[in-house]
Amino acid sequence: MSKPAVALLGLLVTACPDPDDADLPCPLRPADNCDVRDSECQEHVRGVIACVREAEHPLPAIRVMAHSDYIREYPPTLTPAEQRQEDQEARAAELLGLLPPGYKPSTATEARPPYIHVDYASGGIVIGVDRSDPERELFGLLYAMALAHRDMESDLSARLAAQAASWDRRHALYAAAAGESTFFADLAWSRTRDRDTAAARLSYENRIRDAQDLFADPAEPYTTAISGFLYAHGAEYMRHAYLAGGPEAVTAAFEESSGSMAHALGRWDLEIDGAFAEIDAPVPDPPPGFRYIDQDSIGPVMYHMHRIRQAGQASSTEQEQQLAREWVGDRCLIAGTDDDDRVAVVWQIAGPGGRIDRTIVRATDPATLAAFEALFPAT
């Protein structure tokens, strides 16, 4: 599956602001007194994030551009061949109920500011804002600064490259990074003297329920549901880590939870033994005219969405935790042709030791389905 775009701005969390108290340990200025385009505001935000994370880092390189220039500089870049593969992968996701029928992803760049993101290649932050929403801009810079500090400690670009073969592990890393950055941005935004009290008061339950609604709704693309998961489940996981042991425990949770999305899905209080296993059974040659265009592990959150959408069920914390506890691994194969629109998808779910416990086969037409079911008998 193609990587969904990962939004870099969290939603503001209601807390107990005290912006006029000079004795606050990590005082964050009001948004109307901190223009994120100014170097002095950027240094202020760096100091606030260093304070709440209890880890000092230099100010990353920051590039500021007009919002209109940002839109021109970051257009979609798919080649025709890449677009065809993306369309085939989208058709496979549709067959699994992870995209609504006839889904066509937008190729247009969203034109609503603010745009603030971390450039993993350089380690810097790119800002494209227009001061139309100072509070969202300030929160966005808090988030990006926390993410940049994690990048300085963990080299996220190298980690993403190392996990390129697994959609599940890539998105576990996204959930860990997005969850940590959201939590620390919210902690700074709370402007509360006692950070432990602030962390205890923060709640992501409403956002988790929103993500669960997206999991269950077949009219919603999986990309939207996964984005909700990254921030909601990821931030809640890191909040509990912080309450258990402060910033050091957050770093330990970052390392542990980036192995699979099962960790964030199961929440902090669930024992995940991490005994994940790859399915290494040989893959048979595809039927004549077909080729495999993707082989990946797409993980427990996607499987959870598939199961509850097929059954017409709501998503519950109990279901999520049970699956997280039992999760071992999976292998998703997508096959297509070069000259027509036929697509098949084979999804194998692993049991203990990596054995294949379940095989799901879907295809665009009966003949293709029969050909692939002959190669991959359903279990």
C-alpha positions, 0 to 999 in steps of 0.5 A, a space after each residue: 500500500 502507498 504511504 498516506 500523507 501524514 498531516 503535521 498539525 494536531 488539534 488544540 486540546 483544552 487545558 488550563 492556561 495561565 499565560 500571565 504567570 511569570 513563574 511557569 517553568 516552560 512559559 509559552 507566549 500567547 499566539 498573538 505575541 509569537 509570529 512563527 515566521 520570526 526567528 525570535 519566536 522560533 527560538 522561544 518555541 525551541 526553548 519551550 519544547 526543550 523544557 517540556 521534553 527535558 532535553 536541550 537541542 539547538 534550533 534546527 534550520 528553519 525556512 520560511 516562505 509564503 503560503 502560495 510559494 509553499 503550494 507551488 514548491 510541493 506539488 504531487 510528483 507521481 510519474 504515470 507508472 507510479 500513478 498506475 501502481 497507486 491506482 492498482 493498490 487503491 483498487 486492492 484496498 477497495 476490494 478489502 473494504 478499506 476504501 469506498 467503491 470508486 474511490 479516487 484520491 485527490 491529486 490536488 494539494 490542499 490550499 488551506 494554511 498553515 503548512 509546517 513540516 519537518 524535512 527529514 532529509 535536512 532535519 530542518 523545518 519548513 514554514 508556509 503560513 499567512 498569519 490567518 490563524 496564529 493559534 494553529 500556526 503556533 501549535 503547528 510549530 510546537 508540534 514540528 519542533 518536538 518532531 525535529 528534536 526527536 529526529 535529532 535524537 533518533 534519525 527518523 529518515 534512517 529509521 524510515 529507510 530501514 523500515 521501508 519494506 513494512 507498511 506496518 512498521 513505517 506507520 508504527 514509527 509515524 504513530 510513535 513520532 506523531 503521538 510524542 510530538 502531539 503530546 509534548 505540543 499539548 503539554 506546552 500548550 496547557 501552560 500549566 505549572 505542574 506538568 504531571 498534573 497537566 498530562 493527567 488532565 489531558 485526554 485523547 479519548 474523544 479523538 480515539 472515539 473519532 478514529 474508531 468511528 472512521 475505522 468502522 465506516 466503509 465510506 471513509 478511506 483508510 488513509 483518513 482513519 489511519 491519520 486519526 489513529 496516528 495522532 489519537 492512539 499515538 498521543 494517548 500511548 505517549 501520555 501514559 508513558 510520560 505519566 509512568 516515568 516522564 520524558 525518559 519513559 517516552 523515549 523508551 516507549 518510542 523505541 518499543 512501540 515502533 516495531 508494530 502498530 499493535 503497540 499503540 492499538 493495544 494502549 499503554 496498559 496492555 502487555 504486548 510481548 512483541 513476538 512478531 514474525 514475518 510470513 516467509 512461506 514461498 510465494 507461487 508464480 502469479 497466473 499468466 499475464 499477472 505480476 506482483 506489484 506489491 508485497 507488504 505487511 500492512 498490520 493489525 490496524 488495517 486488519 481490524 478495519 477490514 474485519 469490523 467493516 466486513 461484519 458491519 460492527 462498531 470499533 471498540 477498545 476491547 476488540 482493538 486490545 484483543 487483536 493487539 494482544 494476539 497479533 503476530 504478522 501478515 503478508 499482503 500481496 497485490 497482483 495486476 496486469 500491464 494492459 488492463 484493470 484486473 487486480 487481485 489481492 491476497 492477504 495472509 494473517 500469521 499465527 504463532 511462529 509465522 504460520 499462515 492462520 488465515 488467507 483472504 483472496 479478493 479480485 476484480 472479476 470471477 476468473 481472476 478470483 478463481 485463478 488466485 484462489 487456486 494458488 492461495 486456498 482460503 483458510 
